[in-house]
Amino acid sequence: MSVHRKIEKFLRRTNMPATKFGRLAIGDPRLVRDLRNGRELRPLTEARLEAFLAAQGAGR
């Protein structure tokens, strides 16, 4: 599953605002909006997001 899809599932499950997620995960409140508009992630950023999601228990 792509990290973008994992983020969307996490947002639905937690009802966290997209801007808060981006700010907490990587310090970028526009992250989710940019991903929805086609932003491509660098491998290091993707790894940081995966680690954040894992720490939040997104695998549940």
PDB file of N, CA, C and O in Angstrom:
ATOM      1  N   MET A   1       0.855  -1.167   0.000  1.00  0.00           N
ATOM      2  CA  MET A   1       0.000   0.000   0.000  1.00  0.00           C
ATOM      3  C   MET A   1       0.911   1.242   0.000  1.00  0.00           C
ATOM      4  O   MET A   1       1.915   1.289   0.711  1.00  0.00           O
ATOM      5  N   SER A   2       0.550   2.216  -0.789  1.00  0.00           N
ATOM      6  CA  SER A   2       1.354   3.432  -0.884  1.00  0.00           C
ATOM      7  C   SER A   2       1.235   4.255   0.397  1.00  0.00           C
ATOM      8  O   SER A   2       0.238   4.175   1.115  1.00  0.00           O
ATOM      9  N   VAL A   3       2.267   5.044   0.665  1.00  0.00           N
ATOM     10  CA  VAL A   3       2.247   5.884   1.857  1.00  0.00           C
ATOM     11  C   VAL A   3       1.102   6.896   1.775  1.00  0.00           C
ATOM     12  O   VAL A   3       0.502   7.243   2.792  1.00  0.00           O
ATOM     13  N   HIS A   4       0.804   7.365   0.567  1.00  0.00           N
ATOM     14  CA  HIS A   4      -0.311   8.312   0.414  1.00  0.00           C
ATOM     15  C   HIS A   4      -1.621   7.658   0.863  1.00  0.00           C
ATOM     16  O   HIS A   4      -2.417   8.272   1.573  1.00  0.00           O
ATOM     17  N   ARG A   5      -1.830   6.448   0.457  1.00  0.00           N
ATOM     18  CA  ARG A   5      -3.052   5.736   0.846  1.00  0.00           C
ATOM     19  C   ARG A   5      -3.090   5.485   2.360  1.00  0.00           C
ATOM     20  O   ARG A   5      -4.142   5.592   2.991  1.00  0.00           O
ATOM     21  N   LYS A   6      -1.929   5.152   2.927  1.00  0.00           N
ATOM     22  CA  LYS A   6      -1.860   4.942   4.374  1.00  0.00           C
ATOM     23  C   LYS A   6      -2.217   6.230   5.115  1.00  0.00           C
ATOM     24  O   LYS A   6      -2.914   6.197   6.129  1.00  0.00           O
ATOM     25  N   ILE A   7      -1.739   7.352   4.609  1.00  0.00           N
ATOM     26  CA  ILE A   7      -2.046   8.634   5.235  1.00  0.00           C
ATOM     27  C   ILE A   7      -3.543   8.902   5.179  1.00  0.00           C
ATOM     28  O   ILE A   7      -4.142   9.300   6.178  1.00  0.00           O
ATOM     29  N   GLU A   8      -4.150   8.685   4.014  1.00  0.00           N
ATOM     30  CA  GLU A   8      -5.587   8.930   3.878  1.00  0.00           C
ATOM     31  C   GLU A   8      -6.382   8.055   4.839  1.00  0.00           C
ATOM     32  O   GLU A   8      -7.338   8.528   5.453  1.00  0.00           O
ATOM     33  N   LYS A   9      -6.005   6.790   4.977  1.00  0.00           N
ATOM     34  CA  LYS A   9      -6.690   5.894   5.904  1.00  0.00           C
ATOM     35  C   LYS A   9      -6.508   6.367   7.346  1.00  0.00           C
ATOM     36  O   LYS A   9      -7.450   6.350   8.139  1.00  0.00           O
ATOM     37  N   PHE A  10      -5.296   6.784   7.673  1.00  0.00           N
ATOM     38  CA  PHE A  10      -5.008   7.289   9.011  1.00  0.00           C
ATOM     39  C   PHE A  10      -5.868   8.511   9.319  1.00  0.00           C
ATOM     40  O   PHE A  10      -6.438   8.616  10.406  1.00  0.00           O
ATOM     41  N   LEU A  11      -5.962   9.429   8.365  1.00  0.00           N
ATOM     42  CA  LEU A  11      -6.759  10.643   8.572  1.00  0.00           C
ATOM     43  C   LEU A  11      -8.227  10.310   8.796  1.00  0.00           C
ATOM     44  O   LEU A  11      -8.871  10.900   9.664  1.00  0.00           O
ATOM     45  N   ARG A  12      -8.761   9.373   8.022  1.00  0.00           N
ATOM     46  CA  ARG A  12     -10.161   8.973   8.207  1.00  0.00           C
ATOM     47  C   ARG A  12     -10.377   8.321   9.568  1.00  0.00           C
ATOM     48  O   ARG A  12     -11.360   8.595  10.257  1.00  0.00           O
ATOM     49  N   ARG A  13      -9.436   7.450   9.943  1.00  0.00           N
ATOM     50  CA  ARG A  13      -9.585   6.697  11.198  1.00  0.00           C
ATOM     51  C   ARG A  13      -9.481   7.610  12.410  1.00  0.00           C
ATOM     52  O   ARG A  13     -10.209   7.423  13.386  1.00  0.00           O
ATOM     53  N   THR A  14      -8.594   8.587  12.366  1.00  0.00           N
ATOM     54  CA  THR A  14      -8.339   9.426  13.535  1.00  0.00           C
ATOM     55  C   THR A  14      -9.088  10.755  13.517  1.00  0.00           C
ATOM     56  O   THR A  14      -9.130  11.458  14.527  1.00  0.00           O
ATOM     57  N   ASN A  15      -9.677  11.102  12.376  1.00  0.00           N
ATOM     58  CA  ASN A  15     -10.322  12.411  12.215  1.00  0.00           C
ATOM     59  C   ASN A  15      -9.350  13.571  12.436  1.00  0.00           C
ATOM     60  O   ASN A  15      -9.759  14.669  12.814  1.00  0.00           O
ATOM     61  N   MET A  16      -8.070  13.320  12.199  1.00  0.00           N
ATOM     62  CA  MET A  16      -7.063  14.369  12.340  1.00  0.00           C
ATOM     63  C   MET A  16      -7.109  15.264  11.107  1.00  0.00           C
ATOM     64  O   MET A  16      -7.186  14.762   9.986  1.00  0.00           O
ATOM     65  N   PRO A  17      -7.065  16.573  11.294  1.00  0.00           N
ATOM     66  CA  PRO A  17      -7.008  17.463  10.130  1.00  0.00           C
ATOM     67  C   PRO A  17      -5.728  17.221   9.326  1.00  0.00           C
ATOM     68  O   PRO A  17      -4.670  16.947   9.893  1.00  0.00           O
ATOM     69  N   ALA A  18      -5.836  17.324   8.025  1.00  0.00           N
ATOM     70  CA  ALA A  18      -4.698  17.071   7.144  1.00  0.00           C
ATOM     71  C   ALA A  18      -3.528  17.998   7.457  1.00  0.00           C
ATOM     72  O   ALA A  18      -2.372  17.577   7.414  1.00  0.00           O
ATOM     73  N   THR A  19      -3.822  19.246   7.770  1.00  0.00           N
ATOM     74  CA  THR A  19      -2.739  20.189   8.060  1.00  0.00           C
ATOM     75  C   THR A  19      -2.005  19.819   9.348  1.00  0.00           C
ATOM     76  O   THR A  19      -0.787  19.976   9.433  1.00  0.00           O
ATOM     77  N   LYS A  20      -2.729  19.337  10.334  1.00  0.00           N
ATOM     78  CA  LYS A  20      -2.093  18.919  11.585  1.00  0.00           C
ATOM     79  C   LYS A  20      -1.206  17.706  11.341  1.00  0.00           C
ATOM     80  O   LYS A  20      -0.100  17.627  11.875  1.00  0.00           O
ATOM     81  N   PHE A  21      -1.685  16.762  10.537  1.00  0.00           N
ATOM     82  CA  PHE A  21      -0.884  15.582  10.227  1.00  0.00           C
ATOM     83  C   PHE A  21       0.442  15.985   9.592  1.00  0.00           C
ATOM     84  O   PHE A  21       1.505  15.544  10.029  1.00  0.00           O
ATOM     85  N   GLY A  22       0.377  16.809   8.580  1.00  0.00           N
ATOM     86  CA  GLY A  22       1.601  17.225   7.895  1.00  0.00           C
ATOM     87  C   GLY A  22       2.554  17.956   8.809  1.00  0.00           C
ATOM     88  O   GLY A  22       3.767  17.754   8.743  1.00  0.00           O
ATOM     89  N   ARG A  23       2.009  18.809   9.669  1.00  0.00           N
ATOM     90  CA  ARG A  23       2.835  19.576  10.606  1.00  0.00           C
ATOM     91  C   ARG A  23       3.515  18.643  11.607  1.00  0.00           C
ATOM     92  O   ARG A  23       4.706  18.789  11.879  1.00  0.00           O
ATOM     93  N   LEU A  24       2.763  17.687  12.156  1.00  0.00           N
ATOM     94  CA  LEU A  24       3.332  16.755  13.130  1.00  0.00           C
ATOM     95  C   LEU A  24       4.323  15.778  12.488  1.00  0.00           C
ATOM     96  O   LEU A  24       5.366  15.472  13.066  1.00  0.00           O
ATOM     97  N   ALA A  25       3.991  15.299  11.306  1.00  0.00           N
ATOM     98  CA  ALA A  25       4.803  14.261  10.671  1.00  0.00           C
ATOM     99  C   ALA A  25       6.126  14.790  10.138  1.00  0.00           C
ATOM    100  O   ALA A  25       7.178  14.202  10.390  1.00  0.00           O
ATOM    101  N   ILE A  26       6.080  15.897   9.404  1.00  0.00           N
ATOM    102  CA  ILE A  26       7.316  16.396   8.787  1.00  0.00           C
ATOM    103  C   ILE A  26       7.453  17.911   8.829  1.00  0.00           C
ATOM    104  O   ILE A  26       8.347  18.474   8.196  1.00  0.00           O
ATOM    105  N   GLY A  27       6.581  18.563   9.564  1.00  0.00           N
ATOM    106  CA  GLY A  27       6.670  20.007   9.671  1.00  0.00           C
ATOM    107  C   GLY A  27       6.162  20.770   8.468  1.00  0.00           C
ATOM    108  O   GLY A  27       6.546  21.920   8.253  1.00  0.00           O
ATOM    109  N   ASP A  28       5.291  20.136   7.670  1.00  0.00           N
ATOM    110  CA  ASP A  28       4.759  20.768   6.457  1.00  0.00           C
ATOM    111  C   ASP A  28       3.238  20.667   6.454  1.00  0.00           C
ATOM    112  O   ASP A  28       2.693  19.623   6.097  1.00  0.00           O
ATOM    113  N   PRO A  29       2.544  21.740   6.846  1.00  0.00           N
ATOM    114  CA  PRO A  29       1.085  21.666   6.901  1.00  0.00           C
ATOM    115  C   PRO A  29       0.421  21.491   5.534  1.00  0.00           C
ATOM    116  O   PRO A  29      -0.759  21.147   5.474  1.00  0.00           O
ATOM    117  N   ARG A  30       1.140  21.718   4.445  1.00  0.00           N
ATOM    118  CA  ARG A  30       0.565  21.552   3.103  1.00  0.00           C
ATOM    119  C   ARG A  30       0.806  20.163   2.519  1.00  0.00           C
ATOM    120  O   ARG A  30       0.406  19.895   1.386  1.00  0.00           O
ATOM    121  N   LEU A  31       1.445  19.287   3.266  1.00  0.00           N
ATOM    122  CA  LEU A  31       1.834  17.971   2.757  1.00  0.00           C
ATOM    123  C   LEU A  31       0.678  17.216   2.103  1.00  0.00           C
ATOM    124  O   LEU A  31       0.776  16.821   0.941  1.00  0.00           O
ATOM    125  N   VAL A  32      -0.408  17.014   2.834  1.00  0.00           N
ATOM    126  CA  VAL A  32      -1.508  16.195   2.324  1.00  0.00           C
ATOM    127  C   VAL A  32      -2.146  16.850   1.099  1.00  0.00           C
ATOM    128  O   VAL A  32      -2.445  16.173   0.115  1.00  0.00           O
ATOM    129  N   ARG A  33      -2.353  18.152   1.159  1.00  0.00           N
ATOM    130  CA  ARG A  33      -2.913  18.849  -0.003  1.00  0.00           C
ATOM    131  C   ARG A  33      -2.016  18.662  -1.224  1.00  0.00           C
ATOM    132  O   ARG A  33      -2.500  18.392  -2.323  1.00  0.00           O
ATOM    133  N   ASP A  34      -0.716  18.807  -1.024  1.00  0.00           N
ATOM    134  CA  ASP A  34       0.219  18.634  -2.125  1.00  0.00           C
ATOM    135  C   ASP A  34       0.211  17.204  -2.657  1.00  0.00           C
ATOM    136  O   ASP A  34       0.284  16.996  -3.868  1.00  0.00           O
ATOM    137  N   LEU A  35       0.124  16.217  -1.767  1.00  0.00           N
ATOM    138  CA  LEU A  35       0.053  14.818  -2.208  1.00  0.00           C
ATOM    139  C   LEU A  35      -1.207  14.578  -3.033  1.00  0.00           C
ATOM    140  O   LEU A  35      -1.171  13.886  -4.051  1.00  0.00           O
ATOM    141  N   ARG A  36      -2.299  15.144  -2.595  1.00  0.00           N
ATOM    142  CA  ARG A  36      -3.564  14.991  -3.323  1.00  0.00           C
ATOM    143  C   ARG A  36      -3.490  15.648  -4.695  1.00  0.00           C
ATOM    144  O   ARG A  36      -4.223  15.275  -5.611  1.00  0.00           O
ATOM    145  N   ASN A  37      -2.604  16.626  -4.831  1.00  0.00           N
ATOM    146  CA  ASN A  37      -2.429  17.324  -6.105  1.00  0.00           C
ATOM    147  C   ASN A  37      -1.260  16.780  -6.917  1.00  0.00           C
ATOM    148  O   ASN A  37      -0.832  17.409  -7.884  1.00  0.00           O
ATOM    149  N   GLY A  38      -0.739  15.612  -6.532  1.00  0.00           N
ATOM    150  CA  GLY A  38       0.273  14.958  -7.346  1.00  0.00           C
ATOM    151  C   GLY A  38       1.707  15.069  -6.886  1.00  0.00           C
ATOM    152  O   GLY A  38       2.614  14.664  -7.614  1.00  0.00           O
ATOM    153  N   ARG A  39       1.942  15.603  -5.705  1.00  0.00           N
ATOM    154  CA  ARG A  39       3.324  15.716  -5.208  1.00  0.00           C
ATOM    155  C   ARG A  39       3.969  14.346  -5.114  1.00  0.00           C
ATOM    156  O   ARG A  39       3.364  13.391  -4.627  1.00  0.00           O
ATOM    157  N   GLU A  40       5.199  14.265  -5.584  1.00  0.00           N
ATOM    158  CA  GLU A  40       5.996  13.048  -5.461  1.00  0.00           C
ATOM    159  C   GLU A  40       6.895  13.186  -4.239  1.00  0.00           C
ATOM    160  O   GLU A  40       7.479  14.245  -4.009  1.00  0.00           O
ATOM    161  N   LEU A  41       7.005  12.130  -3.467  1.00  0.00           N
ATOM    162  CA  LEU A  41       7.816  12.164  -2.259  1.00  0.00           C
ATOM    163  C   LEU A  41       9.229  11.664  -2.534  1.00  0.00           C
ATOM    164  O   LEU A  41       9.435  10.725  -3.303  1.00  0.00           O
ATOM    165  N   ARG A  42      10.183  12.303  -1.896  1.00  0.00           N
ATOM    166  CA  ARG A  42      11.557  11.808  -1.922  1.00  0.00           C
ATOM    167  C   ARG A  42      11.625  10.601  -1.007  1.00  0.00           C
ATOM    168  O   ARG A  42      10.833  10.490  -0.071  1.00  0.00           O
ATOM    169  N   PRO A  43      12.564   9.687  -1.263  1.00  0.00           N
ATOM    170  CA  PRO A  43      12.646   8.474  -0.429  1.00  0.00           C
ATOM    171  C   PRO A  43      12.813   8.766   1.064  1.00  0.00           C
ATOM    172  O   PRO A  43      12.213   8.076   1.888  1.00  0.00           O
ATOM    173  N   LEU A  44      13.608   9.766   1.428  1.00  0.00           N
ATOM    174  CA  LEU A  44      13.796  10.079   2.838  1.00  0.00           C
ATOM    175  C   LEU A  44      12.498  10.591   3.472  1.00  0.00           C
ATOM    176  O   LEU A  44      12.177  10.233   4.605  1.00  0.00           O
ATOM    177  N   THR A  45      11.769  11.412   2.756  1.00  0.00           N
ATOM    178  CA  THR A  45      10.491  11.925   3.268  1.00  0.00           C
ATOM    179  C   THR A  45       9.495  10.787   3.431  1.00  0.00           C
ATOM    180  O   THR A  45       8.771  10.720   4.425  1.00  0.00           O
ATOM    181  N   GLU A  46       9.463   9.906   2.461  1.00  0.00           N
ATOM    182  CA  GLU A  46       8.565   8.757   2.551  1.00  0.00           C
ATOM    183  C   GLU A  46       8.910   7.894   3.760  1.00  0.00           C
ATOM    184  O   GLU A  46       8.014   7.409   4.451  1.00  0.00           O
ATOM    185  N   ALA A  47      10.187   7.702   4.017  1.00  0.00           N
ATOM    186  CA  ALA A  47      10.614   6.915   5.179  1.00  0.00           C
ATOM    187  C   ALA A  47      10.204   7.608   6.479  1.00  0.00           C
ATOM    188  O   ALA A  47       9.779   6.946   7.426  1.00  0.00           O
ATOM    189  N   ARG A  48      10.328   8.923   6.527  1.00  0.00           N
ATOM    190  CA  ARG A  48       9.907   9.672   7.720  1.00  0.00           C
ATOM    191  C   ARG A  48       8.410   9.524   7.959  1.00  0.00           C
ATOM    192  O   ARG A  48       7.966   9.373   9.097  1.00  0.00           O
ATOM    193  N   LEU A  49       7.639   9.568   6.880  1.00  0.00           N
ATOM    194  CA  LEU A  49       6.182   9.414   7.008  1.00  0.00           C
ATOM    195  C   LEU A  49       5.822   8.012   7.473  1.00  0.00           C
ATOM    196  O   LEU A  49       4.956   7.840   8.330  1.00  0.00           O
ATOM    197  N   GLU A  50       6.487   7.011   6.909  1.00  0.00           N
ATOM    198  CA  GLU A  50       6.236   5.621   7.325  1.00  0.00           C
ATOM    199  C   GLU A  50       6.550   5.460   8.813  1.00  0.00           C
ATOM    200  O   GLU A  50       5.800   4.805   9.537  1.00  0.00           O
ATOM    201  N   ALA A  51       7.644   6.048   9.267  1.00  0.00           N
ATOM    202  CA  ALA A  51       8.021   5.953  10.675  1.00  0.00           C
ATOM    203  C   ALA A  51       6.996   6.651  11.556  1.00  0.00           C
ATOM    204  O   ALA A  51       6.637   6.134  12.614  1.00  0.00           O
ATOM    205  N   PHE A  52       6.521   7.819  11.134  1.00  0.00           N
ATOM    206  CA  PHE A  52       5.508   8.536  11.901  1.00  0.00           C
ATOM    207  C   PHE A  52       4.239   7.703  12.008  1.00  0.00           C
ATOM    208  O   PHE A  52       3.668   7.565  13.089  1.00  0.00           O
ATOM    209  N   LEU A  53       3.804   7.153  10.890  1.00  0.00           N
ATOM    210  CA  LEU A  53       2.573   6.344  10.899  1.00  0.00           C
ATOM    211  C   LEU A  53       2.750   5.117  11.802  1.00  0.00           C
ATOM    212  O   LEU A  53       1.838   4.754  12.545  1.00  0.00           O
ATOM    213  N   ALA A  54       3.913   4.488  11.734  1.00  0.00           N
ATOM    214  CA  ALA A  54       4.152   3.312  12.576  1.00  0.00           C
ATOM    215  C   ALA A  54       4.117   3.703  14.046  1.00  0.00           C
ATOM    216  O   ALA A  54       3.561   2.973  14.867  1.00  0.00           O
ATOM    217  N   ALA A  55       4.700   4.834  14.385  1.00  0.00           N
ATOM    218  CA  ALA A  55       4.711   5.294  15.777  1.00  0.00           C
ATOM    219  C   ALA A  55       3.316   5.624  16.279  1.00  0.00           C
ATOM    220  O   ALA A  55       3.040   5.527  17.475  1.00  0.00           O
ATOM    221  N   GLN A  56       2.434   6.017  15.360  1.00  0.00           N
ATOM    222  CA  GLN A  56       1.053   6.355  15.722  1.00  0.00           C
ATOM    223  C   GLN A  56       0.136   5.137  15.726  1.00  0.00           C
ATOM    224  O   GLN A  56      -1.045   5.247  16.052  1.00  0.00           O
ATOM    225  N   GLY A  57       0.673   3.985  15.367  1.00  0.00           N
ATOM    226  CA  GLY A  57      -0.142   2.780  15.343  1.00  0.00           C
ATOM    227  C   GLY A  57      -1.031   2.688  14.135  1.00  0.00           C
ATOM    228  O   GLY A  57      -2.132   2.144  14.223  1.00  0.00           O
ATOM    229  N   ALA A  58      -0.582   3.210  12.988  1.00  0.00           N
ATOM    230  CA  ALA A  58      -1.406   3.217  11.776  1.00  0.00           C
ATOM    231  C   ALA A  58      -1.632   1.823  11.224  1.00  0.00           C
ATOM    232  O   ALA A  58      -2.501   1.641  10.372  1.00  0.00           O
ATOM    233  N   GLY A  59      -0.879   0.834  11.682  1.00  0.00           N
ATOM    234  CA  GLY A  59      -1.062  -0.512  11.177  1.00  0.00           C
ATOM    235  C   GLY A  59      -2.256  -1.237  11.765  1.00  0.00           C
ATOM    236  O   GLY A  59      -2.555  -2.369  11.385  1.00  0.00           O
ATOM    237  N   ARG A  60      -2.941  -0.582  12.697  1.00  0.00           N
ATOM    238  CA  ARG A  60      -4.109  -1.229  13.333  1.00  0.00           C
ATOM    239  C   ARG A  60      -5.253  -1.381  12.384  1.00  0.00           C
ATOM    240  O   ARG A  60      -6.302  -1.903  12.760  1.00  0.00           O
TER     241      ARG A  60
END
